[in-house]
């Protein structure tokens, strides 16, 4: 593949609801541009984008894939992202490499939750965008309804550039609102000019008028022209529209059919014409040598810098680090420096990926997207530069995972294999996390949602031939006491020769500090227990609080005071006093009215206004306490509540079903509180059953 300079590069993320037709659209563009001789289909598992076994099997995108397509003399790097919400990390990685986005809408499904989430992401990353309404060939397609819904949501920013032409209820072409011309499709997205149908003229006038208003607002000169009733020239229209799209003041709406490859050339032309090239975008980092700000800004004349925005760790195609060159020209034999590791390495090869196809290139200019391989310890988010000019860009902003499940290796002896495989998958997916919860003797797998975790299990088996089982996690309860007691613990054993003797009298009472497991004091008079055995008593306590006698959870908030005891000059030992303490602890805790404490999380749920009643009702059912509501942009509310962590299990799935997928939540541990008696009884019963098993 030839080398492209920044003014001839466009980096475009494809966004939209799951199943809206993004991958089909990429296939259609690849086919119309002659990259493939046959248009692949998601149902047949032969598309360029979805090459992973799980994607082929499930018939939807799981990872972002790069598909460069040439339009005339411009290279457009399409980043085909997953639409399902569990894979938002993949979308966020892509958006940090994209300079603009196409939001795909299915004309038969209309504006969906994923459409709105895509818009919100574009707002967050300040990306220019175009809507492409696909599935126009479908009998139930309604372009007008899509436009009306978009206008209702986003107001005057929405600018329909197309109107459909239908004959005998079939989609045969479109009206170009900007040029006021009719287009009838021939083959491979080609078209011939045709008359504008009479039925289109009412909406055409309306769309054209709002377009003229938008153009007029770009300058005083054009505003004057507009008020004087003068027509704008083609150059004035084109320049004003490009500026407005780049500034996110106008969002064009185009249309077509991915399945029949209709409208793809118009989309490619619009991307080339209206979207900014990388050198119009700003990117700054820190020069770690001089501790100064470095403006990379996709300038090919500066020192080379690149950012790793995604990692592919596939055992079949190998490990690739996907990069976006932020300045300079990256050559295939360059020496590069990793600012995170402080390591300098020589590149062996430089690639452009098209799906799973690897195309070797000699160099990549600033603004282009490529891939490197066989580098030591390069991770997603790393900055690559030169040792003479070491640069570090900001870390990638990726969503935090809040859904988690406990997992166990199915086959004994596979633990190492599983941990190595998961490490590779975490390199690929920054929203995956493994936490070793030693306290509760469990390993936890975190992700954005249950579907993502289910796919991790399937990938482990398919790729790495290891199996894990997911189950409900053990909630980290605590045990404490409510009253003061005094108990004796005596360990006495005679077995020929030296015996074992340790005798302690300990007072147990609440310490009032749940942050600490225990406070140990001694009030021994007259040497009833020699000082050298005090550490053994404390050691016995330290071991005992790890697993409480009520339900096997760690004990917190107790004060233990050694007040009396006795010893034997020959048979007493540290071990004997430690065992006597353990005995006293078990008895004392059970006599001091032990209770279970449950972890309480501080929860934030963000939903549109219309869902607040349902969410608050559901939180009450989960024993949550709503503390307040904060209004947010876009007609949304943030509901703040305290809720037991046990009640958050499965919340991700429930919230999605209550809000149609639009609700989002986050939480953090707040404190421990006494669990209600029915919850305590249930937990104690469950733990008994687990112990017996």
C-alpha positions in Angstrom: 0.0 0.0 0.0 1.3 3.5 -0.9 2.1 6.1 1.7 -0.4 8.9 2.4 0.3 12.3 3.8 -1.9 13.8 6.5 -4.0 16.0 4.2 -5.0 12.8 2.3 -5.9 10.8 5.4 -9.3 10.5 7.2 -9.7 8.5 10.4 -13.3 7.7 10.9 -15.0 5.6 13.7 -18.2 3.8 12.7 -20.7 3.9 15.7 -24.2 2.9 16.3 -26.6 0.5 18.1 -25.7 -3.2 18.0 -27.0 -4.8 14.8 -27.7 -1.5 13.0 -25.5 -2.4 10.0 -22.0 -0.9 10.6 -20.1 -4.0 9.5 -22.4 -4.5 6.5 -21.7 -0.9 5.5 -17.9 -1.4 5.6 -18.3 -4.5 3.4 -20.4 -2.5 0.9 -17.7 0.3 0.8 -14.9 -2.3 0.4 -16.9 -3.9 -2.4 -17.8 -0.7 -4.3 -14.2 0.4 -4.1 -12.9 -2.9 -5.6 -11.1 -4.2 -2.4 -13.3 -7.3 -2.5 -14.8 -9.0 -5.5 -17.8 -10.3 -3.5 -19.6 -8.5 -0.7 -19.3 -10.5 2.5 -22.3 -10.9 4.9 -22.4 -11.0 8.7 -24.7 -14.0 8.5 -22.2 -16.0 6.4 -19.3 -15.0 8.7 -17.1 -13.8 5.8 -16.8 -10.0 6.4 -13.5 -8.2 6.6 -14.2 -6.7 10.0 -15.6 -9.6 12.0 -12.7 -12.2 11.7 -12.6 -13.4 15.3 -14.1 -16.9 15.8 -16.5 -15.6 18.5 -17.7 -12.8 16.1 -18.3 -15.2 13.3 -20.2 -17.6 15.7 -22.3 -14.8 17.4 -22.8 -12.7 14.2 -21.9 -9.4 15.8 -18.7 -7.3 16.4 -16.8 -7.8 19.7 -13.6 -5.9 18.8 -12.8 -2.8 16.9 -11.1 -3.6 13.5 -9.4 -1.2 11.1 -10.4 -1.3 7.4 -8.6 1.3 5.2 -10.5 2.1 2.0 -9.2 4.3 -0.8 -11.5 7.0 -2.2 -10.0 8.6 -5.2 -6.6 9.8 -3.8 -7.7 9.8 -0.1 -7.1 7.0 2.4 -10.0 6.6 4.8 -9.2 4.4 7.9 -12.5 3.1 9.1 -12.6 1.9 12.7 -15.5 -0.6 12.8 -16.6 -0.6 16.4 -18.9 -3.0 18.3 -22.4 -1.7 19.0 -23.2 -3.8 22.1 -22.7 -1.9 25.3 -20.5 -4.5 27.0 -17.7 -3.6 24.5 -17.7 0.2 25.2 -13.9 -0.1 25.9 -13.3 -1.0 22.3 -15.3 2.0 21.1 -13.5 4.4 23.5 -10.1 3.1 22.2 -11.2 3.7 18.6 -12.5 7.2 19.3 -9.1 8.2 20.7 -7.6 7.4 17.3 -10.5 8.8 15.2 -10.8 12.4 14.0 -14.5 12.0 13.1 -17.3 9.5 13.3 -20.2 8.1 11.1 -23.2 7.1 13.3 -25.1 4.4 11.5 -28.9 4.2 11.9 -31.1 1.4 10.6 -34.1 3.0 8.9 -36.3 0.1 10.0 -35.3 0.2 13.7 -35.0 4.0 13.8 -33.1 6.0 16.4 -32.1 3.5 19.2 -30.3 3.8 22.5 -27.0 3.0 20.8 -27.5 5.9 18.5 -27.9 8.3 21.4 -24.9 6.8 23.2 -22.8 7.2 20.0 -23.8 10.9 20.0 -22.8 11.3 23.6 -19.4 9.7 23.0 -18.9 12.1 20.0 -19.7 15.0 22.3 -17.3 13.7 24.9 -14.5 13.3 22.4 -15.5 16.5 20.5 -15.7 14.6 17.2 -17.4 15.9 14.0 -20.0 13.4 12.8 -22.3 12.3 10.0 -25.5 10.2 10.3 -25.8 7.4 7.7 -29.3 5.9 7.5 -29.0 2.4 6.1 -31.6 -0.3 5.4 -33.4 2.1 3.1 -34.3 -0.9 0.9 -36.5 -2.4 3.7 -40.3 -2.2 3.4 -40.5 -0.8 6.9 -37.9 1.9 6.4 -39.0 5.4 7.4 -36.4 8.1 6.7 -38.8 10.9 7.7 -39.3 9.4 11.2 -35.6 9.1 11.7 -35.1 12.8 10.7 -37.9 13.9 13.0 -36.5 11.9 16.0 -33.0 13.3 15.4 -34.4 16.9 15.2 -36.3 16.3 18.4 -33.1 15.1 20.1 -30.5 17.4 18.6 -32.4 20.4 17.2 -31.1 22.6 14.4 -27.8 20.8 14.1 -29.4 18.1 12.1 -29.0 18.7 8.3 -30.5 16.1 5.9 -28.4 16.1 2.8 -30.5 13.4 1.2 -34.2 12.6 0.5 -35.3 9.1 -0.7 -36.7 8.4 -4.1 -39.1 5.4 -4.2 -40.8 3.7 -7.1 -43.4 0.9 -6.7 -42.5 1.0 -2.9 -38.8 0.2 -3.8 -35.8 2.5 -2.9 -34.3 3.5 -6.2 -32.4 6.7 -5.5 -32.2 9.9 -3.6 -32.4 13.7 -3.9 -29.3 15.6 -3.2 -30.5 18.5 -1.0 -27.3 20.5 -1.3 -27.1 20.3 -5.1 -30.9 20.1 -5.6 -30.5 17.1 -8.0 -32.2 13.7 -8.3 -30.0 10.6 -8.4 -31.1 7.1 -9.6 -28.9 4.1 -8.6 -27.4 2.0 -11.3 -24.8 -0.6 -10.2 -22.3 -0.6 -7.3 -23.5 2.7 -5.8 -23.2 4.5 -9.2 -26.1 6.7 -10.2 -27.6 8.7 -13.1 -29.2 12.1 -12.8 -33.0 12.0 -12.8 -36.0 14.3 -12.2 -36.9 15.3 -8.6 -40.3 13.6 -7.8 -43.2 15.9 -7.1 -43.9 14.2 -3.7 -40.3 15.1 -2.5 -40.7 18.8 -3.1 -42.5 19.7 0.2 -39.7 18.2 2.4 -37.0 19.3 0.0 -37.9 22.9 0.4 -38.0 22.6 4.2 -34.6 20.8 4.4 -33.0 23.1 1.9 -34.2 26.2 3.8 -32.7 24.9 7.1 -29.5 24.1 5.3 -29.3 27.7 3.8 -29.9 29.1 7.3 -27.0 27.0 8.7 -24.7 28.1 5.8 -25.7 31.8 6.4 -24.8 31.6 10.0 -21.1 30.8 9.3 -20.3 34.4 8.3 -21.8 37.9 8.3 -21.1 38.2 4.5 -23.2 35.0 3.8 -25.9 36.1 6.3 -26.3 39.4 4.3 -26.5 37.4 1.1 -29.1 35.2 2.6 -31.3 38.1 3.8 -31.0 39.7 0.3 -32.4 36.5 -1.2 -29.2 35.8 -3.2 -28.1 32.3 -3.9 -24.8 31.0 -2.5 -22.2 29.8 -4.9 -21.1 26.1 -4.9 -17.7 27.1 -3.4 -19.4 29.2 -0.6 -21.8 26.3 0.2 -19.0 23.7 0.2 -16.6 25.8 2.4 -19.3 26.8 4.8 -20.6 23.3 5.2 -17.1 21.9 5.7 -16.4 24.4 8.4 -19.7 23.8 10.1 -19.3 20.0 10.1 -15.7 20.3 11.4 -16.9 22.6 14.2 -19.8 20.2 15.1 -22.3 22.9 14.3 -24.0 20.9 11.6 -24.5 17.1 11.4 -25.3 15.9 7.9 -27.7 13.0 7.4 -27.0 10.7 4.4 -28.8 7.5 3.3 -28.4 4.2 1.5 -28.5 0.5 1.8 -25.5 -1.4 3.1 -26.9 -4.7 1.9 -27.3 -3.5 -1.7 -24.2 -1.3 -1.6 -26.3 1.8 -2.4 -25.2 5.3 -1.2 -21.6 4.2 -0.3 -19.8 6.4 -2.8 -21.8 9.4 -1.6 -20.7 8.6 2.0 -17.1 8.3 1.0 -17.3 11.5 -1.0 -18.9 13.3 2.1 -16.2 12.0 4.4 -13.4 13.2 2.1 -15.1 16.6 1.6 -16.5 17.5 5.0 -14.4 15.6 7.7 -11.1 17.1 8.9 -7.7 15.6 8.0 -5.6 14.7 11.1 -3.4 17.8 10.8 -6.5 20.0 11.7 -6.6 18.3 15.0 -4.7 19.1 18.2 -2.7 16.6 20.3 -0.2 17.6 23.0 2.0 15.6 25.4 4.8 16.2 27.8 8.5 16.1 26.8 9.8 14.1 29.8 13.4 15.2 29.2 12.7 18.9 29.4 9.4 18.6 31.4 7.7 20.9 28.9 4.5 20.7 26.8 5.0 19.2 23.3 2.6 20.0 20.5 2.6 17.0 18.2 -0.5 18.1 16.2 0.1 15.5 13.5 2.9 17.5 12.0 5.1 15.4 9.8 8.0 17.7 10.1 8.5 17.1 13.8 10.2 14.3 15.7 8.3 11.0 15.4 5.8 10.2 18.1 3.0 7.5 18.1 0.4 6.3 20.5 -0.7 2.7 21.0 -4.5 2.8 21.0 -5.3 -0.9 20.8 -3.6 -4.3 21.2 -4.6 -7.5 19.3 -3.3 -10.6 21.1 -4.6 -13.4 18.9 -2.8 -16.7 19.0 -3.5 -17.2 15.3 -2.6 -13.8 13.8 -0.1 -12.9 16.6 0.3 -9.8 18.8 -0.1 -6.4 17.1 0.0 -3.0 18.7 -2.2 -0.6 16.7 -0.8 2.8 16.6 -1.7 6.3 15.4 1.4 8.3 14.3 1.0 11.7 16.1 4.0 13.5 14.6 6.9 12.9 12.2 7.3 9.9 9.8 7.6 6.5 11.3 9.8 4.2 9.3 9.8 0.4 9.4 13.4 0.2 10.7 13.1 3.1 13.2 14.6 3.0 16.7 11.7 3.8 19.1 11.6 4.7 22.7 8.8 3.7 25.1 8.5 6.4 27.8 6.7 4.1 30.2 9.3 1.4 30.3 12.3 3.5 29.4 13.3 0.9 26.8 14.6 1.6 23.3 13.9 -0.9 20.5 14.3 -1.3 16.8 11.2 -1.9 14.7 11.4 -5.0 12.5 8.3 -4.4 10.4 5.5 -1.9 10.0 2.0 -2.9 8.8 -1.3 -1.5 7.8 -4.1 -3.9 8.9 -7.3 -4.5 6.9 -9.3 -6.7 9.2 -7.0 -9.7 9.7 -5.0 -9.0 6.5 -1.5 -7.6 7.1 -0.1 -5.2 4.5 3.6 -4.4 5.0 4.5 -0.7 4.5 7.9 1.1 4.6 6.6 4.2 6.4 3.6 5.9 8.0 3.1 9.7 8.0 1.7 11.7 10.9 -2.0 11.1 11.2 -2.0 7.6 9.8 -3.0 4.4 11.5 -0.8 1.2 11.4 0.4 -1.7 13.4 3.7 -2.9 14.8 4.6 -6.3 16.2 7.3 -8.2 18.2 8.0 -5.4 20.6 8.7 -6.2 24.3 6.3 -5.0 26.9 4.3 -2.5 24.8 0.8 -1.9 26.1 -2.3 -0.1 25.0 -1.9 3.6 26.0 1.9 3.6 25.6 3.6 6.5 23.8 6.4 5.7 21.4 8.9 8.4 20.5 12.7 8.9 20.2 15.2 8.8 23.0 16.4 12.3 22.0 12.9 13.7 22.2 11.0 11.4 24.7 7.3 12.3 24.8 4.4 11.1 26.9 0.8 11.6 25.8 -2.2 11.5 28.2 -3.4 8.0 29.2 -6.4 6.6 27.3 -9.8 7.3 29.0 -11.5 3.9 29.3 -14.7 3.1 31.2 -14.3 1.3 34.6 -15.7 -2.2 35.0 -18.3 -2.7 37.8 -19.8 -6.1 36.9 -17.9 -9.0 38.4 -18.2 -12.8 38.9 -16.2 -15.3 40.8 -14.3 -17.8 38.7 -12.6 -21.1 39.1 -10.4 -23.2 36.8 -12.3 -26.3 35.7 -9.4 -28.6 35.4 -6.8 -28.9 38.1 -3.3 -27.9 37.0 -4.6 -25.3 34.5 -4.2 -22.3 36.9 -1.0 -21.0 35.3 -2.4 -21.4 31.8 -5.6 -19.6 32.7 -3.7 -16.7 34.4 -1.4 -16.3 31.3 -4.4 -16.4 28.9 -6.3 -13.8 31.0 -3.2 -11.6 31.1 -3.2 -11.6 27.2 -6.9 -10.9 27.1 -6.5 -8.0 29.6 -3.7 -6.6 27.3 -6.4 -6.6 24.5 -9.3 -5.4 26.6 -8.7 -2.6 29.1 -12.2 -3.1 30.6 -11.3 -6.6 31.9 -9.7 -7.0 35.3 -8.8 -9.9 37.5 -8.8 -9.4 41.3 -7.4 -12.0 43.7 -9.6 -11.6 46.8 -7.5 -13.6 49.3 -9.6 -12.6 52.3 -12.7 -14.4 50.8 -10.6 -17.1 49.1 -11.9 -16.3 45.6 -10.7 -14.8 42.3 -12.9 -12.3 40.6 -13.3 -11.4 37.0 -14.5 -7.8 36.3 -16.0 -6.5 33.1 -18.6 -4.0 31.7 -21.4 -6.6 31.6 -22.3 -10.2 31.8 -22.2 -10.8 28.1 -18.6 -9.7 28.0 -17.7 -12.1 30.8 -19.5 -14.9 29.0 -17.5 -14.2 25.8 -14.2 -14.2 27.8 -15.1 -17.8 29.0 -15.8 -18.8 25.4 -12.5 -17.2 24.1 -10.4 -18.9 26.8 -11.7 -22.2 25.6 -11.5 -21.5 21.8 -8.2 -19.7 21.8 -6.2 -21.1 24.7 -7.9 -24.5 25.4 -8.6 -23.8 29.0 -11.9 -23.7 30.8 -13.2 -21.6 33.7 -16.5 -21.6 35.5 -18.2 -18.4 36.6 -20.3 -18.2 39.8 -21.9 -15.7 42.2 -19.1 -14.0 44.2 -18.8 -14.3 47.9 -19.7 -10.9 49.4 -17.0 -9.5 51.8 -19.1 -9.4 55.0 -17.4 -8.8 58.3 -18.2 -10.0 61.8 -18.1 -8.0 65.0 -19.5 -8.0 68.6 -22.0 -5.9 70.5 -21.3 -6.5 74.2 -18.4 -7.0 76.6 -17.6 -10.5 77.9 -14.8 -12.1 79.9 -13.7 -15.6 79.0 -11.0 -18.1 79.9 -9.1 -20.1 77.3 -7.0 -23.0 78.6 -4.8 -25.3 76.5 -3.5 -28.2 78.5 -1.9 -31.4 77.1 0.2 -34.1 78.7 1.8 -36.6 76.4 4.9 -37.9 78.0 7.9 -35.7 78.5 7.1 -32.0 78.3 3.4 -31.1 78.2 1.7 -28.0 76.9 0.1 -25.5 79.2 -1.3 -22.0 78.5 -4.1 -20.3 80.3 -5.5 -16.8 79.5 -8.4 -14.7 80.7 -9.4 -12.2 78.1 -12.0 -9.4 78.1 -13.6 -8.9 74.6 -15.6 -5.7 73.9 -16.5 -3.5 70.9 -13.6 -1.1 70.1 -15.8 1.3 68.1 -13.3 1.3 65.2 -14.4 -0.9 62.3 -11.4 0.1 60.3 -9.1 -2.0 62.5 -9.6 -5.7 63.1 -8.6 -5.6 66.8 -6.9 -3.6 69.5 -4.9 -5.7 72.0 -4.0 -4.6 75.5 -2.8 -6.4 78.6 -3.5 -5.6 82.3 -1.6 -8.4 84.0 -0.7 -8.0 87.7 1.9 -10.0 89.5 3.2 -11.8 86.5 0.2 -14.2 86.1 1.3 -14.4 82.5 5.0 -13.7 81.8 5.7 -10.8 79.3 7.4 -13.1 76.9 4.1 -14.8 76.1 2.2 -11.5 75.3 3.3 -11.7 71.6 2.0 -15.3 71.4 -1.4 -14.1 72.7 -1.5 -11.3 70.1 -0.5 -13.8 67.4 -3.4 -16.0 68.4 -5.7 -13.0 68.1 -4.3 -12.0 64.7 -4.9 -15.5 63.4 -8.4 -15.8 64.9 -9.8 -12.5 63.4 -9.0 -13.8 59.9 -12.0 -16.2 60.1 -14.8 -15.4 62.5 -16.8 -18.1 64.4 -20.2 -16.9 63.2 -19.9 -17.4 59.4 -16.2 -17.5 58.6 -15.8 -13.8 57.7 -13.0 -11.6 59.1 -13.7 -10.1 62.5 -13.4 -6.3 63.0 -13.9 -3.7 65.7 -13.0 -5.7 68.8 -10.8 -4.8 71.7 -9.2 -7.7 73.5 -7.6 -7.2 76.9 -5.6 -9.9 78.6 -6.5 -9.5 82.3 -5.3 -12.8 83.9 -4.1 -16.3 83.4 -1.6 -18.8 84.6 1.5 -20.6 83.4 3.7 -23.6 84.1 7.5 -23.1 84.4 8.2 -26.2 82.3 5.2 -27.0 80.1 4.2 -23.4 79.0 5.2 -22.3 75.5 4.4 -19.7 72.9 2.4 -22.3 71.0 0.4 -23.2 74.1 -0.6 -19.6 74.8 -1.4 -19.0 71.1 -3.8 -22.0 71.1 -5.3 -20.9 74.5 -6.0 -17.5 72.9 -7.7 -19.0 69.8 -9.9 -21.1 72.2 -10.8 -18.0 74.2 -11.5 -16.0 71.0 -14.0 -18.6 69.7 -15.9 -18.8 72.9 -15.8 -15.0 73.7 -17.0 -13.9 70.3 -20.0 -16.2 70.4 -20.9 -15.0 73.9 -20.5 -11.3 73.0 -23.6 -11.1 70.7 -21.8 -11.5 67.4 -23.4 -9.8 64.3 -22.6 -9.7 60.6 -21.7 -6.4 59.0 -22.4 -5.9 55.3 -20.5 -3.7 52.9 -22.4 -0.6 51.8 -21.6 1.0 48.4 -22.2 4.6 47.4 -24.0 4.2 44.0 -24.6 6.7 41.2 -27.1 6.0 38.5 -27.5 8.3 35.5 -30.8 8.0 33.6 -33.1 10.2 31.5 -35.8 11.9 33.7 -38.5 9.6 32.6 -36.9 6.6 34.3 -36.2 8.1 37.7 -39.3 6.7 39.3 -38.6 3.2 38.2 -35.0 3.4 39.3 -35.8 4.7 42.8 -38.5 2.1 43.2 -36.1 -0.6 42.3 -33.4 0.7 44.6 -35.9 0.6 47.5 -36.6 -3.0 46.7 -32.8 -3.6 46.9 -32.7 -2.1 50.4 -31.1 1.0 48.9 -31.4 4.5 50.5 -31.8 7.3 47.9 -29.8 10.3 49.2 -30.5 12.8 46.4 -30.7 13.6 42.7 -28.5 15.9 40.6 -29.8 17.3 37.3 -27.4 16.7 34.3 -27.2 17.8 30.7 -29.4 16.3 28.1 -32.5 15.8 30.3 -30.7 13.3 32.6 -30.6 12.8 36.3 -27.9 11.4 38.5 -29.5 9.4 41.4 -27.2 9.0 44.4 -27.9 6.2 46.9 -26.4 4.0 49.5 -27.0 0.3 48.8 -25.7 -3.0 50.2 -23.1 -4.5 47.8 -24.9 -7.8 47.9 -27.9 -6.2 46.2 -25.7 -5.0 43.3 -25.1 -8.5 41.9 -26.8 -8.6 38.4 -27.6 -4.8 38.6 -25.9 -4.1 35.2 -28.4 -6.4 33.4 -31.4 -5.2 35.4 -30.6 -1.5 34.8 -30.4 -2.1 31.1 -33.7 -3.9 31.0 -35.4 -1.1 33.0 -34.0 1.7 30.8 -33.6 0.0 27.4 -29.8 0.1 27.8 -29.5 3.8 28.3 -28.9 3.8 32.1 -25.3 3.9 33.4 -24.1 3.3 36.9 -20.9 3.4 39.0 -20.2 2.7 42.7 -17.5 2.7 45.3 -17.2 1.0 48.7 -18.4 3.4 51.4 -18.5 1.6 54.8 -19.8 -1.4 56.8 -23.2 -1.5 58.5 -25.0 -4.2 60.6 -26.9 -6.5 58.3 -30.6 -7.1 59.0 -31.4 -10.2 61.0 -33.0 -12.0 58.0 -29.9 -11.3 55.8 -27.6 -12.6 58.6 -29.6 -15.8 59.0 -29.5 -16.4 55.3 -25.7 -15.8 55.0 -24.9 -18.0 58.0 -27.0 -20.8 56.5 -25.4 -20.4 53.0 -21.9 -20.5 54.6 -22.8 -23.6 56.6 -23.9 -25.4 53.4 -20.7 -24.3 51.6 -18.5 -25.5 54.5 -20.3 -28.9 54.5 -19.7 -29.3 50.7 
